[in-house]
Amino acid sequence: MKGWPGFFLVCLLILFTGTLVADELPQRPSILWREAESDPVDPQLEALSRAFVRLAEKVRPAVVQIRVSGKAASAGDDESQRPSNSRGSGFIIQREGYVLTAHHVIEAAREIEVRLADRRRLRAKIVASDPQVDLAILKIDTDKELPALAIGDSDHLKVGELVGSLGYPFGTDSSLSLGILSRQGRSQTNSAAFDFLQTNAGANPGGSGGPLVNLQGHVVGMITMASQSGNVGFAVPINAIKRIMPRLLRGEKIVWGWIGVRVSEVTLDLAETLGLSPAKGVLVSSVLQDQPADRGGLRPQDVILSIDGIEVDSPREVTRMITGTEAGREVRLTVFRKGETLDLSVRLGSRPKATEGREG
């Protein structure tokens, strides 16, 4: 195989071998996918899907994005300070341009801009707000009526009920997340005290202030917090908001209650030591001198069993019920002390500035 004859023989061998390998490769199809056919769908699933589509179409036009330009962050005398910007969500509750959102979304805002579902951007002003309930009412000026959401009833929600949360957690379009009500929470009839509604409908940064709605599209809560993973959302019950919103619109300043105590959990060992069986209530760890609790006869090592007839089981419940009741009102405390059950009446005061950061 020396010289040209050998070279041609090698070329023919390579060509023949390549042809065999090519013949063994599978043939490429002309189309890489199969078009979907009109397969039958379970009628119940199809009806449920249509219901969710109608829900989104009904609610999304009234959900807005809140864009806030805040005060410049403190940086000494550095002239390079820049205003802090943040974004949240809200929803229109009145066709003339009243918008509901969370107080913490617009807190310390220098300028507020509301972006509507039709992408119009309008300036907004704060009409009223309350940090305790985490509520703010904004007003935007517009020359035409706006779509508004109907306000529902949060007191009759049931765990397991389907709900949806809407807001602007990402991008420039509102997002609908569906889930169930996983904890009902509760609110007091005579005050703004409440416990959060909890849902596994998604809640993410930028979604605060958005509505939580039932399947009728009625607002049953306002999203104000989320778990770190974003898979659990917490909403203020709409009935707590309805109780104070008219007063805020009238320009009233609401001062929330304070009694001056520190409270903690009642453990099984502590209950046994105190002679409290079964273990229940909330322990009064300390009482501030000359504050409402002290003047009302509350003492350290007392166990608060109920407030205004509502049983309490956690420090958070006590704090929420006290700070959600207005200063000046009297509350009835049922307490356990040294084997006896006592009824005390405490007139709530306002929080002294020197006690910022303490419990109720």
C-alpha positions in Angstrom: 0.0 0.0 0.0 2.9 2.4 -0.8 2.5 5.3 -3.1 -0.7 6.6 -4.8 -2.5 3.2 -5.1 -2.2 2.8 -1.3 -3.5 6.3 -0.6 -6.6 5.8 -2.8 -7.3 2.5 -1.1 -7.2 4.2 2.3 -9.6 6.9 1.2 -12.1 4.4 -0.2 -12.0 2.5 3.1 -12.7 5.7 5.2 -15.6 6.6 2.8 -17.1 3.1 3.1 -16.8 3.1 6.9 -18.4 6.5 7.2 -21.3 5.5 5.0 -22.0 2.5 7.3 -21.9 4.7 10.4 -24.3 7.2 8.9 -26.7 4.4 7.9 -26.8 3.3 11.5 -27.8 6.8 12.9 -31.5 7.4 13.5 -33.2 9.6 11.0 -34.1 13.1 12.3 -37.9 13.7 12.4 -39.2 16.6 10.4 -41.1 17.9 13.5 -39.8 17.6 17.1 -43.1 17.9 18.9 -46.7 16.7 18.7 -49.5 19.3 18.6 -52.0 19.0 21.4 -55.4 17.6 20.5 -58.7 18.8 21.9 -58.9 16.1 24.6 -61.9 16.0 26.9 -61.5 17.7 30.3 -63.2 16.8 33.6 -66.2 19.2 33.6 -65.7 20.0 37.3 -62.0 20.9 36.8 -63.0 23.0 33.8 -65.6 24.9 35.8 -63.1 25.5 38.6 -60.6 26.8 36.1 -63.2 29.2 34.6 -64.1 30.4 38.0 -60.4 31.3 38.7 -60.2 33.1 35.4 -63.3 35.1 36.2 -61.9 35.9 39.7 -58.7 37.3 38.2 -60.6 39.3 35.6 -62.9 40.8 38.3 -60.2 41.7 40.8 -57.1 42.6 38.9 -58.3 46.0 37.4 -58.7 47.4 40.9 -55.3 46.3 42.2 -52.5 48.9 42.0 -48.8 49.2 42.6 -47.5 51.7 45.1 -44.2 53.4 44.3 -42.7 55.3 47.2 -39.8 57.8 47.2 -38.7 58.1 50.8 -36.7 60.5 52.8 -32.9 60.4 52.3 -31.2 57.8 54.4 -29.0 59.1 57.1 -25.3 59.1 56.1 -23.7 61.9 58.2 -22.8 64.9 56.2 -22.1 62.9 53.0 -23.6 64.9 50.1 -24.0 61.7 48.1 -27.2 60.7 50.0 -29.9 59.3 47.8 -33.6 59.0 48.5 -34.7 55.4 49.4 -37.3 53.9 47.0 -39.7 51.1 47.7 -42.7 49.4 46.2 -45.8 47.8 47.5 -49.3 47.1 46.5 -52.8 48.4 47.2 -56.4 48.3 46.0 -59.1 50.8 45.0 -62.0 50.8 47.4 -63.9 53.8 46.0 -64.4 54.8 42.4 -63.4 58.4 43.0 -59.9 57.3 43.7 -59.5 56.1 47.3 -56.9 53.4 47.7 -56.1 51.1 50.6 -52.6 49.9 51.4 -50.4 49.1 54.4 -49.0 51.8 56.6 -45.5 50.4 56.5 -45.5 50.7 52.6 -45.9 54.5 52.7 -44.2 55.3 56.0 -41.8 58.2 55.8 -42.8 58.7 52.1 -41.7 61.9 50.4 -43.6 61.2 47.2 -46.1 58.5 46.4 -47.0 57.3 43.0 -49.9 54.9 42.2 -49.6 52.8 39.1 -53.0 51.6 37.8 -53.7 48.3 36.1 -54.0 50.2 32.8 -50.4 51.4 33.4 -51.4 55.0 34.1 -49.2 56.5 36.8 -50.8 59.1 39.2 -49.5 61.0 42.2 -51.2 60.1 45.5 -51.5 61.8 48.9 -52.0 60.3 52.3 -55.5 60.9 53.6 -55.1 58.9 56.9 -53.0 56.1 58.3 -52.6 54.0 61.5 -49.4 52.1 62.3 -51.1 49.8 64.9 -53.5 48.2 62.4 -50.9 48.8 59.6 -53.4 50.7 57.4 -53.1 53.7 55.1 -55.7 55.4 52.9 -54.5 57.2 49.8 -56.3 59.5 47.4 -55.5 59.8 43.7 -57.1 62.5 41.4 -58.5 61.1 38.2 -61.0 62.5 35.6 -62.9 59.2 35.3 -64.3 56.6 37.6 -62.0 53.7 38.6 -62.8 50.0 39.2 -63.2 49.4 42.9 -63.3 46.2 45.0 -66.3 45.3 47.2 -65.4 44.9 50.9 -66.5 41.6 52.4 -66.8 40.0 55.9 -63.8 38.4 57.6 -65.6 37.2 60.7 -67.2 34.3 59.0 -64.3 32.8 57.2 -63.5 29.1 57.7 -60.2 27.3 57.7 -59.8 25.5 54.4 -61.7 28.1 52.4 -60.2 29.0 49.0 -58.8 32.5 48.9 -56.6 34.5 46.5 -54.0 37.2 47.1 -53.2 39.8 44.6 -50.4 42.3 44.4 -47.3 43.5 42.5 -44.5 41.3 43.9 -42.6 41.1 40.6 -42.4 43.2 37.5 -45.1 45.6 36.2 -48.2 43.3 36.1 -50.3 42.2 39.1 -50.0 38.6 40.2 -52.8 36.3 41.4 -51.9 33.5 43.9 -54.4 31.0 45.1 -54.5 29.0 48.3 -56.6 28.3 51.3 -57.2 30.1 54.6 -54.9 28.1 56.9 -55.7 30.0 60.1 -58.8 32.1 60.7 -57.5 34.6 63.3 -60.1 36.5 65.2 -61.1 40.1 65.9 -62.9 41.8 68.7 -66.2 43.4 68.1 -65.7 46.5 70.2 -62.1 47.4 69.1 -59.6 47.1 66.4 -57.8 44.2 68.2 -57.2 41.3 65.9 -55.2 38.3 65.1 -53.8 37.8 61.6 -55.5 35.7 58.9 -53.0 33.2 57.6 -52.9 31.8 54.1 -50.7 29.7 51.9 -51.6 32.0 48.9 -48.2 33.4 48.0 -47.0 36.6 49.6 -43.7 38.1 48.5 -41.8 41.4 48.8 -43.8 44.1 46.9 -47.1 42.4 47.7 -47.7 44.1 51.0 -50.9 46.1 50.9 -52.6 43.9 48.4 -56.0 42.4 48.9 -56.9 38.9 50.1 -60.2 38.0 48.4 -62.7 35.2 48.6 -64.0 33.4 45.5 -66.7 36.1 45.1 -63.9 38.7 44.7 -64.8 40.4 47.9 -61.9 41.7 50.1 -61.6 39.7 53.3 -58.1 41.0 54.4 -55.1 43.0 53.5 -51.7 41.3 53.1 -49.1 42.9 55.4 -46.5 40.2 56.2 -45.0 37.1 54.7 -42.8 34.3 55.9 -39.2 34.4 54.8 -39.8 31.7 52.2 -42.8 33.6 50.9 -45.1 30.6 51.0 -47.2 31.9 54.0 -48.9 35.2 54.1 -50.5 37.1 56.9 -53.4 39.5 56.4 -55.2 42.1 58.6 -58.9 41.0 58.7 -61.0 43.5 56.7 -63.4 43.8 59.6 -60.7 45.3 61.8 -60.0 47.8 59.1 -63.7 48.6 58.7 -64.0 49.5 62.4 -61.5 52.3 62.3 -61.5 53.5 58.7 -64.5 55.8 59.0 -62.9 57.5 62.1 -59.6 57.9 60.3 -61.4 59.5 57.4 -63.1 62.0 59.8 -59.6 63.0 60.9 -59.7 61.4 64.4 -56.4 60.5 66.0 -56.7 57.2 67.7 -54.5 56.5 70.8 -54.1 52.8 71.5 -54.0 51.2 74.9 -51.2 50.4 77.3 -51.2 48.7 80.7 -47.5 48.5 81.6 -46.7 44.8 82.0 -44.3 42.1 80.7 -46.0 38.8 79.9 -44.7 35.3 79.1 -45.8 31.8 78.4 -47.2 29.5 81.1 -45.2 26.3 81.0 -46.4 23.0 82.4 -43.7 23.2 85.2 -44.8 26.7 86.1 -48.4 25.8 86.1 -47.7 23.0 88.5 -45.7 25.3 90.8 -48.5 27.9 90.8 -51.2 25.2 91.4 -52.9 26.0 88.1 -54.5 23.0 86.5 -54.9 22.7 83.6 -52.1 24.9 82.3 -53.6 27.9 80.6 -53.4 31.7 80.4 -50.5 34.1 80.2 -48.0 34.9 83.0 -47.5 38.4 84.2 -43.7 38.5 84.6 -43.4 42.1 85.8 -45.6 45.2 86.4 -44.3 48.7 85.9 -44.9 50.9 88.9 -47.7 53.5 88.7 -48.9 52.3 85.3 -52.5 51.2 84.6 -51.9 47.5 85.5 -50.3 48.5 88.8 -53.2 50.9 89.6 -55.7 48.2 88.6 -54.3 45.7 91.1 -52.4 43.4 88.7 -49.3 41.8 90.4 -46.2 39.8 89.2 -46.9 36.0 89.0 -50.6 36.6 88.2 -51.9 34.6 85.3 -54.2 36.4 83.0 -56.9 33.9 81.9 -59.2 36.2 79.9 -59.6 39.8 78.7 -63.2 41.1 78.4 -64.4 37.5 78.5 -62.1 36.2 75.7 -59.7 33.5 76.8 -56.0 34.2 76.1 -53.2 31.6 75.6 -50.2 33.5 74.4 -48.3 36.7 75.1 -49.0 37.8 71.6 -52.8 37.6 72.1 -52.5 39.8 75.3 -50.4 42.4 73.5 -52.7 42.5 70.5 -55.9 42.8 72.5 -54.5 45.6 74.8 -52.8 47.6 72.0 -55.8 47.2 69.8 -58.1 48.8 72.4 -58.2 52.5 72.8 -56.6 54.3 75.7 -59.2 55.4 78.3 -61.3 52.3 78.0 -61.7 49.8 80.9 -60.9 46.2 80.3 -62.0 43.3 82.5 -59.2 40.9 83.4 -59.8 37.5 84.9 -56.6 36.4 86.7 -55.4 33.4 88.7 -53.5 34.3 91.8 -52.4 31.9 94.6 -55.1 29.4 94.0 -57.9 31.9 93.5 -59.6 33.4 90.5 -60.1 37.2 90.6 -61.8 39.8 88.4 -59.9 43.1 87.9 -60.9 46.2 86.1 -58.0 48.2 84.4 -58.4 51.5 82.7 -56.0 51.6 79.8 -53.5 54.4 79.4 -51.3 55.5 76.5 -47.8 54.3 76.1 -45.2 56.6 77.8 -42.4 57.6 75.4 -39.8 56.2 77.9 -41.2 52.7 77.5 -40.8 52.3 73.7 -40.0 48.7 72.9 -41.6 47.2 76.0 -44.7 45.0 75.8 -48.3 46.1 76.6 
